[in-house]
Amino acid sequence: GIYPNAVWARQLQTVNNETLGSGTGQPNQSMFFQQIPVIPGQTVQVRELYGAQAQVEFLVLQEQLFAQGFAADDLRTISDPRTGRLTEVWVTWIEQPNFYFSGPKDRHYVLDHASGRIIFGNGTNGMLPTPGNSNIVAWLYQAGGGLAGNVAANTITQMLSGTPAQSVTNPVAAEGGADTEAASDITWRGPQVLRHRGSGLAAADYE
């Protein structure tokens, strides 16, 4: 088809500055994103300096982070508008598939994108988040997808306010959305994968 004035669209929502929890100083701390599934590309930040400590220790922390390969964009600072002194320093932590290669000073976390569960290290494999009140946030992330996004043609008709257009619609049905695998499906599929190990030797393997 030929559709003028058209763009590709995805079923998702953008969330900014969502509080995930508070650092307790305990190993293997976990918490959850409010919207799921979490689309890869999220930004998770931990407030590592607060109050007068932020002004005093910022340069030392900055030097340590730069030595570890962090960039200036990985730090977010907040200052007192009256005095101009730093009051908060937030650091962007890095997602990893696991903690096997994480050291005690690595600002790493593991995220299950389907459930929205984020897990931090134990102090040996992965650094412990700084203790504090509501000092762990999802600064920016997107969530969405699934079968709910596979809407029929001409069902998207609502526009955001301020959009310079008279109307909007989807000329074709949306597709590509899929829900996460159910636990009942995993219990059936798991033994099959272990049996054939990805090799098609019999008709049942190909099936």
Helices and strands as residue ranges (DSSP letters): E 12-21, E 30-32, E 38-50, H 52-67, G 72-74, E 75-79, E 86-95, E 108-112, E 117-120, E 136-144, G 147-149, H 183-196, H 203-206
